[in-house]
């Protein structure tokens, strides 16, 4: 009997759930199995699909499994039956997905809410330490990440268990902290208007920051800036250092907002793309520099999430919580 057949026969004993982490550019899918990490993980390029329904169909045809339910994380605000992705022109109803694919139930969560659910399920090998101490095992934990946008969420103790808290924290206003930063932020404001954290700490924010630091630069994409920085370009490296410092400051803001004494975790394609340029000392200095709470922040551990599919791990954990699988 094949592995696929073995897994499918277990549907009489456990409810297999389709999990998905749906972003603007790519969609990751997997099958949640109780007590395990998602199986049959696959990535679909959204540009190659005519619709979200087509992406699900493509995945299910490839893995030959019929899950009984679905829990899906989207890079979008969640509220009600209709879902509209923030950075892609996909709009659909959860009730239509349920009917089309024969699911017994369909749940949707924000993509960073799913990441928050993952925090108690990530292994040491999934995390790159960025400083701090052990952290309170029963304390709130936060996750944030610069990618296409800037997501923020938390996992907090509640009623003897845990509850993920979604937020729109990436859209809080963000500004200069001292006179050396003010000219740079002034140039970014002149280009983009009032600055939210997302307008600085995201893929487009990295480009905005680079232009504010180097008006004559020919680099126009975050990928090009990161590639140049990794290659030793001094201007791009300076931009990367600023980005890491500002990300550290914002992470400290988030830690204080949630009093995340259990730890703060960094996700997102831009942060991960920095690679060796992610200077933990620069990050931690900015993270802790929040008087009068330096001592509190010094004890909070920070990590870079290195797991390739933390969103799916979180979706599986959310499925256990919301569906009882």
N, C-alpha and C positions, 0 to 999 in steps of 0.2 A: 504494500500500500504506500502511495506517495505521501510526502510531507503535507502537501495541500489536502489530499484526501483525509489524512489523519486529523488535521486541524478541523476540516469541515465536519467530520463525524462527531466532534466534540460539541457541536451546537445543541445536542440533546442534554449536555451536562453544564454548559456555560454559554452565555449569550455573547457571541462574537459581535463586536461593534466596529463599524467603520470610523476611523478617526482621521481628521484632516486639519492641516495648518495652511490656511489659504492667504497668501500675500498678493501684492500687486503684480509681481513678475512670475512667481512660481507657486505651485500647490504641492504640498507633501501629503501623501496618504499612507495609511497603515491599517492593520487590523489589531484592535485591542483584545488581549487575552488576559483574564484575571490572574493577578500575581506575577505577570511577566511584562517585559518591555514590548512595545508594538512590533508585530511581525509584518513581513511582506512590505517593507517601507519602499516607496517609490516616489520620485519627483516628476511632476508634469510641468512643462513650460506653458504658461498661460497663453502666450501668443500663438501657440500651435492649436489652441482649442477655441471653438466658436462660442462656447458658453460654459458656465460652471457645470451644468448637467452633463455636457459632453466630456468634461474632465473626469467626473465621477465614473461615467460609463467606460471611458478609456481605462481607468485604473481597475475597475472590477472585472473587465474582460481580461486584463492581463494577469490577475491573480486567481481567477476562477473560484472565488469564494463569495457566498451570498451572506453578508452580515445581516443581523436581525434589526439593528438600530444604527444610528449615527450620532457622533458628537463632533462638531466642526468648529474650529477656531478661525476667526476672520479678522483681517486688518481693517476693522470698521466698527463704528458704534453698534451695539446690540440692544434692540428694544422692539419687541413685537415680532410678527411673522415675516415681515419683509426685510431682506438684507440687501444693502447696496455697498459694494466695496468702495473704499475711499480713493484708491489709486488705480482702479480699473472699472470700465463701464459694464460691470456685471450686476444685474439686479434680478432677484428671484425670491420666491416664498418658500419657507421651510415646509409648509403644508403641501406644496406641490412636489418637493423632493420626497416627502414621506409617501405620497401616493404613487409617484413615478417608479420609485425603487422598492416599494413594498416594505418600507421600514415600519416597525411597530412604534417607534418614536424617533424624533430628531431634536437634538439640542444644539444651540449655538452659543459660543462664548467669544469674547474679545481675544485676540491673539496673545496679548500680554496677560490677560486673566489666565489663559492656559499655561503660560510660562510660570505664573505664580503657583499654580497647582503642581508644577513639576519640582518645586524647590526642595520638598522633603523626599524626593525620589531620585535625585541626582547622586551619582557616586563620586568618590574622590577623584577618580580618573576623568570625570566630566568637568572638573573645575580647575582653573588656574588661579592659585592664590595671588592676591594683590595687596596683602597686608592686613593688619589687625589681629585680634586674638581669637579665641575659640568661639565666642558668641553664646548667647543664651539659647539653649535647646528649645525652650518653651516660649521664646520671644518672637515677635513679629519679624518677618523677612520681606525684603523688597526686591524687585527686579526692574531694571530699566534698560533701554537699548536704543542706540541710534542706527537706523536703517533708512528706508525710504522716508519714514517719519521718526518720531521719538516716542516710544511706548513706556508706560509706567504702570505698575500694579504691585500689589502686596499680598502676602499670605499671613493671616492674623489668627491667633487663638480665639475660638468662639465655642461656647457651650460644651466644653470638654473635648472639642475637636478642632478643626481648622476650617477657615473660610477664605477663599480668594476674593480680593477686592479690586475691581477694575477702576481705572481712572482716566482722565484726560490731562494728567499732569504734565505731559509734554508741551501743552499749550500755555503754561504759565508764562508771564512776562519775564524776560531775562536781560540783564544789563551789565555794564562795566562795574568792577569792584574797586578800581583805583584809577589814578590819573594816567598810568601807562596804558590801560586798556581803553580809556574813553575815546581816543581818536579812532581806534579800530572799530569800536562799536558804533561810533558816529558815522563812519563810512558805510557800515552794514545797514544802519537805519536809513541812510540816504537812499540806499538801493532797494530796501525791502519794507520800509515803514517800521512801525513798532515791532520790536523783536520778541518773539516767543522763544522758549528754549529750543523748540523744534527747528526754528529758522536758523539756529546756530549749530545744534548738535544733531545732525542728520546728514544724509548724502549730499543734498543740496546745500545744507548748512556748511559743510566742509568746503564746498566751492565758494560760497559767500565769504567765509572766513579767509580763504586763500586770496581772493580778489581784494579784500580789505587790507591784507598784509602786503600784497604784491600786485599793485594795480597793472603792471605791465606784463604779467605772466600770461603765457599762451596756453596754460593748462585749464581746461574748461569742464572737466568731469571729475567726480570723486575718485573714480578708478585710475585716471591718469595721475592725479595728485598722489595717491597712495603708491602707485608704481614708481613714480619719480622719487618719492621719499625713501622707499625701500632701496632704490638704486643710489642713494647718497646725495640727491639734489638738495643743496642747503636751504633754498626757499621752501621747498615742499616739506623738508624736515622741520623747519620752524613752524609751519602750519600744523603739522602733526603734533608737535609739542604743545602748542596753544590748545588744540582740540582736546588732547588728553587732560590738560589742566582744567579746562572749562567743564569737561565731562566729570572730573573728580569733584569740582565744586557743586555741580548739579546733583551728583550722587549723594553728597553730604546733605544738600537740601532735602532730598527724598528721604534719607535716613532720619532726619529730624521730623519730617512731616508725619511719618508712620511710627516714629520711635522704634526703628527696625533693629533692635538689639540682637536679633537672631542672625543678621547679616544682610548685606546688599550685594546683589548679583548683577553683572553687566552682560547683556546679550546684544544682538544686532550685528548685521553684516559689516558696518563701518568699523565698529570696535574690533571685531575679529580680524578684519582686513588689515588693521594696523600691524598685526604680528609683533615682531620684536620692537617696533616703534612704540608700543604701548608701555611707557615707562611707569612702572608701578610706584616709584618714589615720587614722581611728579604728580601722579594721580592721588596718592595718599596724602601728600602735603596739602593739596587743594581740598580734598575730602574732609580733612580734620580741621582746616582753618575756618572754623565757624564759632568765633567767640560769642558767648561764654561757654560753649559746649565742646571744647576741644577734648577734654578728658572723656566725656561720654563717647564721642566719635572715635577716639583712639582705640577703644576697646571693641568696636564693631568690625567684624571681618568683612572683607570685600573679595569677590571672586569674579573672574571672567569665565562665562559659561563656554566650554569647549565641546560640549556634546553636539553631534551633528543634527539631532532632531529633538531638541528639548520641548518644542511645542507639541509634538506627538506624545512624548512622555507625559506632559501635562494634560493633554486631552484624555489619555487613558486614566490618569488619576481623577480627573473631573468626571469621567464616566462612572467610575466606582462611587463617587460621592453623589452624583445626581441621578444615576440610573440603578445603582446598587448591583453592578455586575461583579 
